[in-house]
């Protein structure tokens, strides 16, 4: 499982990231909104990458994924909306 995670700065992001299922790889990113948290501030102990642009984060996850892998996008609804917008284009 590959998780793409991005959140707004005013949320309890430390608790949120601790409650995630343990991924094989975590991609920390930034929702396309002004009050998003800089992903550099998200501490994670495990295999991960920081990719600020959410579209690039998805591209990275797709390149990393093997057949049958799950890409799980979570954190902010804004992040999920950004990714959904990519697929609608």
Secondary structure, DSSP 8 states (H G I E B T S, - for coil): -EEEEE-BTTS-HHHHHHTS---SEEEEEE-SSTTB--GGG----SSEEEEEEHHHHHHHHHHH--TT--EEEEE-HHHHHHHHHHHH-
